[in-house]
Amino acid sequence: MNNSKIIPAYPQLQDGGYFHLLAIDDMAKVLFYTQDTKILIQKMQQLWEQPGNRFSYENTMLAMIDGQVAGAISCLPYSDLQQQTFTTVWQIAKIQKLQLVPQFLHAFKDLISLIRLDEGNTDEYHVSMLATLSQFRGMGVGRALLEYAEQLALHKGYTKISLTVEVENITAQHLYAKQGFKIIGQSGNSNAKVYKMRKMVK
């Protein structure tokens, strides 16, 4: 990538929540019990601006091209991601307010399966989100962000880096395979069926 750099994310970024929505797509519809894209972006943005949840600006890096945000990656030790579960659920509950009761009545099993999704192991550095804006695809943004995450993993003493990818997302699977990730298992159900992928880093 020419004229590019990678910087830490910040809460004021207006597209922050949108990157997470790009990454989790249908899962967000289950979390917030709506199909409305505008509402989903707004609610994901609220999570982005708050610390301590898995969709926060924390642990996220931004790829910049010519001063524009082109892509984002969230990565952290998997054990830290697990510890954010309660805070994530609590913050979603606060955002949903009165909608929470019907949401739990209609989608309780789906919510629980998402919350408890097995994504990795405690000895892994984990990529919980990777997304590139459409106008910057094919420019090496995703590759650069993954390589940056690998360096972070090594810096923090990890020799394994992991991620999940939806079973239907063949394009992303090809990207990860090119970067050396291998499928090691499968997790989830019909709402969030994912491959678990891992790479050894050194």
C-alpha positions as CSV (number, residue, x, y, z in Angstrom):
1,M,0.0,0.0,0.0
2,N,1.4,3.4,-1.0
3,N,0.9,6.5,1.2
4,S,-0.4,4.2,3.9
5,K,0.0,3.7,7.6
6,I,-1.6,1.8,10.5
7,I,-2.7,3.8,13.6
8,P,-4.6,3.0,16.8
9,A,-8.3,3.5,16.6
10,Y,-10.1,6.2,18.5
11,P,-13.7,6.5,19.8
12,Q,-14.6,9.6,17.7
13,L,-14.3,7.7,14.4
14,Q,-17.7,7.9,12.8
15,D,-17.3,4.7,10.8
16,G,-15.9,2.6,13.7
17,G,-19.1,0.7,14.4
18,Y,-19.6,0.1,10.6
19,F,-16.4,-1.9,10.4
20,H,-17.6,-4.3,13.0
21,L,-21.0,-4.5,11.2
22,L,-19.2,-5.4,8.0
23,A,-17.3,-8.2,9.8
24,I,-20.2,-9.8,11.7
25,D,-23.2,-8.9,9.4
26,D,-26.0,-11.3,10.2
27,M,-24.8,-11.8,13.8
28,A,-25.5,-8.1,14.5
29,K,-29.1,-8.7,13.4
30,V,-29.4,-11.3,16.1
31,L,-27.6,-9.2,18.8
32,F,-30.0,-6.2,18.2
33,Y,-33.1,-8.0,16.9
34,T,-33.5,-5.9,13.8
35,Q,-32.8,-6.1,10.0
36,D,-32.6,-2.3,9.7
37,T,-29.1,-1.4,8.5
38,K,-29.3,2.2,9.7
39,I,-30.3,1.1,13.2
40,L,-27.6,-1.6,13.3
41,I,-24.9,1.0,12.3
42,Q,-26.1,3.4,15.0
43,K,-26.1,0.7,17.7
44,M,-22.7,-0.8,16.7
45,Q,-21.3,2.8,16.8
46,Q,-22.6,3.1,20.4
47,L,-20.6,-0.1,21.3
48,W,-17.6,1.2,19.4
49,E,-17.5,4.4,21.5
50,Q,-17.6,2.5,24.9
51,P,-14.6,0.8,26.4
52,G,-14.4,-2.8,27.7
53,N,-16.6,-4.6,25.1
54,R,-15.5,-6.7,22.1
55,F,-16.8,-4.1,19.6
56,S,-15.0,-1.2,21.2
57,Y,-12.3,1.0,19.5
58,E,-9.9,-0.5,22.1
59,N,-7.6,-3.2,20.6
60,T,-8.4,-1.9,17.1
61,M,-6.0,-0.6,14.5
62,L,-6.9,1.4,11.4
63,A,-5.3,1.2,8.0
64,M,-5.0,4.7,6.5
65,I,-4.5,5.4,2.8
66,D,-3.9,9.0,1.8
67,G,-5.4,10.2,5.1
68,Q,-8.6,8.1,4.7
69,V,-9.6,5.1,6.8
70,A,-9.5,2.1,4.5
71,G,-9.8,-0.8,6.9
72,A,-9.7,-2.0,10.5
73,I,-8.6,-4.9,12.6
74,S,-9.3,-5.8,16.2
75,C,-6.9,-8.2,17.9
76,L,-6.0,-9.2,21.4
77,P,-5.2,-12.2,23.6
78,Y,-8.2,-14.7,23.4
79,S,-8.3,-14.8,27.2
80,D,-8.9,-11.0,27.2
81,L,-11.7,-11.4,24.6
82,Q,-13.4,-13.9,26.8
83,Q,-13.3,-11.6,29.8
84,Q,-15.1,-8.9,27.8
85,T,-18.2,-11.1,27.3
86,F,-20.1,-9.9,30.4
87,T,-19.4,-6.2,29.6
88,T,-20.4,-6.7,26.0
89,V,-23.8,-8.3,27.0
90,W,-24.4,-5.6,29.6
91,Q,-23.7,-2.8,27.2
92,I,-26.0,-4.3,24.6
93,A,-28.7,-4.7,27.2
94,K,-28.4,-1.0,28.1
95,I,-28.5,0.0,24.4
96,Q,-31.6,-2.1,23.8
97,K,-33.5,-0.9,26.9
98,L,-37.2,-1.8,26.5
99,Q,-36.6,-3.9,23.4
100,L,-34.6,-6.4,25.5
101,V,-37.6,-8.4,26.8
102,P,-39.1,-9.2,23.4
103,Q,-35.6,-9.8,22.1
104,F,-34.9,-12.4,24.7
105,L,-38.4,-14.0,24.2
106,H,-37.9,-14.4,20.4
107,A,-34.2,-14.9,20.1
108,F,-32.9,-16.2,23.5
109,K,-31.2,-19.4,22.1
110,D,-29.7,-17.5,19.2
111,L,-28.3,-14.8,21.6
112,I,-26.8,-17.4,23.9
113,S,-25.2,-19.3,21.1
114,L,-23.5,-16.1,19.8
115,I,-22.4,-15.1,23.2
116,R,-20.9,-18.5,23.9
117,L,-19.4,-19.0,20.5
118,D,-16.1,-20.9,20.7
119,E,-13.6,-18.9,18.7
120,G,-10.2,-19.8,20.0
121,N,-7.9,-21.0,22.8
122,T,-6.3,-19.1,25.7
123,D,-2.8,-19.6,24.3
124,E,-3.7,-17.7,21.1
125,Y,-3.7,-14.1,20.0
126,H,-7.0,-13.6,18.3
127,V,-8.3,-11.4,15.5
128,S,-11.9,-10.7,16.4
129,M,-12.6,-8.3,13.5
130,L,-11.1,-7.6,10.1
131,A,-12.9,-5.4,7.5
132,T,-12.0,-3.3,4.5
133,L,-14.2,-0.6,2.9
134,S,-15.3,-1.6,-0.6
135,Q,-13.5,1.2,-2.4
136,F,-10.2,0.0,-0.9
137,R,-10.5,-3.7,-1.6
138,G,-7.8,-5.3,-3.8
139,M,-5.2,-2.9,-2.5
140,G,-3.6,-5.1,0.1
141,V,-5.3,-3.5,3.1
142,G,-6.4,-6.8,4.7
143,R,-3.0,-8.4,4.2
144,A,-1.2,-5.4,5.7
145,L,-3.5,-5.4,8.8
146,L,-3.1,-9.2,9.3
147,E,0.7,-8.8,9.1
148,Y,0.5,-6.0,11.7
149,A,-1.6,-8.3,14.0
150,E,1.0,-11.0,13.6
151,Q,3.7,-8.6,14.8
152,L,1.6,-7.6,17.7
153,A,1.2,-11.2,18.6
154,L,4.9,-11.8,18.6
155,H,5.6,-8.7,20.6
156,K,3.2,-9.9,23.3
157,G,4.8,-13.3,23.4
158,Y,2.3,-15.4,21.4
159,T,3.3,-18.0,18.8
160,K,-0.3,-18.7,17.6
161,I,-2.7,-16.3,16.0
162,S,-6.3,-17.3,15.4
163,L,-9.5,-16.0,13.8
164,T,-13.0,-17.2,12.7
165,V,-14.6,-16.8,9.4
166,E,-18.2,-17.5,8.3
167,V,-18.5,-20.9,6.5
168,E,-20.1,-19.1,3.5
169,N,-17.5,-16.4,3.2
170,I,-15.2,-18.1,0.6
171,T,-13.5,-14.8,-0.3
172,A,-12.2,-14.2,3.2
173,Q,-11.2,-17.8,3.6
174,H,-9.0,-17.5,0.5
175,L,-7.4,-14.3,1.9
176,Y,-6.6,-16.0,5.2
177,A,-5.3,-19.2,3.5
178,K,-2.9,-17.0,1.4
179,Q,-1.6,-15.5,4.7
180,G,-0.9,-19.0,6.1
181,F,-4.0,-19.6,8.2
182,K,-5.3,-23.1,8.3
183,I,-8.8,-24.4,9.2
184,I,-8.6,-26.3,12.5
185,G,-12.3,-26.8,13.3
186,Q,-15.8,-25.4,13.1
187,S,-18.0,-23.7,15.7
188,G,-21.5,-22.2,16.1
189,N,-24.9,-23.0,14.7
190,S,-27.2,-21.8,11.8
191,N,-27.0,-18.2,13.0
192,A,-23.2,-18.1,13.3
193,K,-21.5,-21.1,11.7
194,V,-17.8,-20.4,11.4
195,Y,-14.5,-22.0,10.6
196,K,-11.8,-21.6,13.3
197,M,-8.5,-20.8,11.6
198,R,-5.0,-20.6,13.1
199,K,-1.5,-19.7,12.1
200,M,1.8,-20.3,13.8
201,V,3.9,-17.1,13.9
202,K,7.6,-16.6,14.5
